[in-house]
């Protein structure tokens, strides 16, 4: 038998006498990779004004706060540095462009006369997401970039001035967002193209060393990876 229960006490609502309240205003929006949700989401960039309140009435300003990035889905608020991380869609495009540019650079250094090399390059570029890549397109691009004199660098290197710039622009912003295995994978894909017709030529090795540097790999690690790849030759 259950014990008798006494009369219920009326609920007491606690009134907060004073505190700090932040009023938020939206100053921009866009799409970002939300670390809370773990995916691409819309966001609002917001700034806040902190006020001291008494009985819920704002009286004194306590200064500005933010800006913050607020996820439209989970409502989580993050520092604006989260916008430095590319969205999933943008990251995929950056990775595809990086592999494509490395393939072009290796072809420019080693030549496009070998059918095996061209086929290997096409297969690697397609696997990276450029499904419309063909041998003709790659060879045409290599020829066009070799003839590009519109941009100039002091030391164009073995792949030409235009491709030296393209390598830097494709790899430098991507490298910080890739794990070590991902950066090594891009270098090894370039090595596969160079090794498709035999050992590295001096120009191919130099280009791949440049690729390793742009991917934030030290020279010793780059040399080790290239040696390991060449050891797989029959």
N, C-alpha and C positions, 0 to 999 in steps of 0.2 A: 504494500500500500504506500502510495506516494505521500510524503509529508505535505501538510497544508502550507500553501504559499501566502505570504503576507501581501498587502496591497502594493501595487506597483508605484514606484516613485516617478513623479513626472520628470521627463528628460530636461536637462538643464543645458541651454545653449550658451557656450562660452563666447563672450564678446571680447575681441582683441582690442585692447585700448589703443595701442600705437604700433607702428611698424614701418617698413619700407615697401613701397609698391612701385613696380616698374611698368611704365606705359610704353608699349612697343609700336613702332610705325614701320611700314614696309618701304624700302627704297630701291628694290630691284627684285628680279626673279630669274629663273632659268632652270636648267636640269643639271644634276650632279650625281655622283656616286655616294649614296648615303651609307656611312659606316654603321649606322644603327640598323637599317633595314638589310644592308648587304646587297644592294642593287641600285639601278638607276631610278631616280625619283625627281620630282619637281621640288624646287626650293624657293623660299622667300629670304631675301637678304634684309635684315631688320636692324634698326637702331633703337635704343631705349632711353627713356628719361626716368631717373630714379627720384622718387619724392617721399618725404617723411609724412606719414599720415597719422591722424588722431581720430579714433572712432570711424575709420574708413574715409575720412575727409583729407585730401592732399593739402598740405600746408607749405612745406618748405622743399625746395629743390635740393637734391643730393647729387646732382651731376649726371652726365650722360654715361651710358654703358653700351657695349657692343663696338662695332657691328657683329652680328652673329648670322649664321646660316641656319634657317629653320626648315626641316623636312616637312613637306606637305602631307606625307603619309603618317609617319610615326610621331611627328611634332617634336622630335629631338632637336636640340640646339647645339651647334658646333662652331668652332672657330673658323674664320674665313679661309684658313689654310687647307680645309677639305676640298676647296674648289681647285686646288692644284692637282688633285688626282683626277685623271680622265674618266669619263663615263665608260661603261662597258663597250658601247658602240664606238666611241672615239678610240679606245684602247685597241680594239680589233682592227680599226683602220690604220692606226699607227704601226701595229705589228705587221700588217700586210704590206704597207709601204716600205717598212724597214727591210723585210726579206726581199722585196722586189728590187730595191736600190742596191742591196748587197749583191744580188745576182747580176745586175747590170755592171757593177764595178768589176766583178771577177771576170765577166765576159769581155769587158773592155781591156782588161789586163792580159788575158790569155788568148783572146781571139774567139771568133764565132765560126771558124771553119769546121770544127769537129761536130758531127751530128750527135754523137753521144753526149757531148758537153751541152749542146743546145737542148736536147731532150731532158737531161737531168735538171737543167735550169728551169725549164717549163714545168716539170713535175713539182719542183720545190715551190715555185711561185704560186702554182695552182693550189697546192696544199695549204698555203698561207691565206687563201681566200680570194685570189684573183683568178677566178675560174675561166675567164675569157682570154687568158694569156696564151699566146702561140709563139712558135719559133720565129715567125716572120715579124711579129710585133717586137720581140726582144731585140732581134738583130737591127731592125729599123731604129729603135730607140738608142741602141749603142752607137750607131752611125750618126744619128742626129746630135747626141750629146758630145760625141767626139768633134763635131764640127761647130759646136756652140762656142762662139768667141765673145758673146755678150757680157759674160761675167769673168772676172780675172782674179786669180790668187797668185801670190809670189812663187809658191812651189806647188804646182798642180799635181805632182806625183804621177805614178804609173797609170792611173785611170783617167787622167785628164782633169782640167780645171772644173768643168761643170759637174762631173761626178764626184769630185772631192768635196764640193759644196753640198751636193745632194746627200752624200753619206753623212756629213755633219748634221744637216738639217733633219734627216730621218732618224738617226740613232741617238744623238745627244739628248733630245727631250724624252725619248722612250726609256733609256737605260735606267733612270732612277726608279721607274715603276716596275722593273723586271727583277725577279729573283735571280740569283747567280746561275741556276740551271737554265733559265730562259735566255740569259745573255750568252751563255756558252752554246746553247742550241742554235742561235742565229749564226754565230761564228762557224760552227760545224757544218751548217747547211751551205755556207759559202765554200768551205773546204771540200765538200762533196762535189760541188760543181767544178772546182779547180782540178780535182783528182780524177774526174770522169775520163780523161784521156791520158792519164799517167801522172807522174810526179809533178809537184809544184814547179812552175817557172819562177825565176827571181821576181818578175813583176807581180805574179799572183801572190807569192808569199808576202811581198811588201804591202799589197792591197789588203790582204787578210790581217796583217799586223795593224794596219790603220783601223780596220773594222774592230779588232779587239780593243784598241785604245778608245775608240768612240763608245764602246760598250762598257767602259770602265773596268776592263780586265787588265791586270798588270802584264808586262811584257813576258815574264816567265810563264805565267798561266797560259797566255796566248801561244807561246812556243810549245808548251807541253801538249795543248789540245791539238795543234796542227800536226805535231809529231805522232800523236796517238791516232789521228785520222789517217795519216799516210801509212801507218803500220797495217792498215786493213787492206792495202792494195795486194792483189794476187802476185 
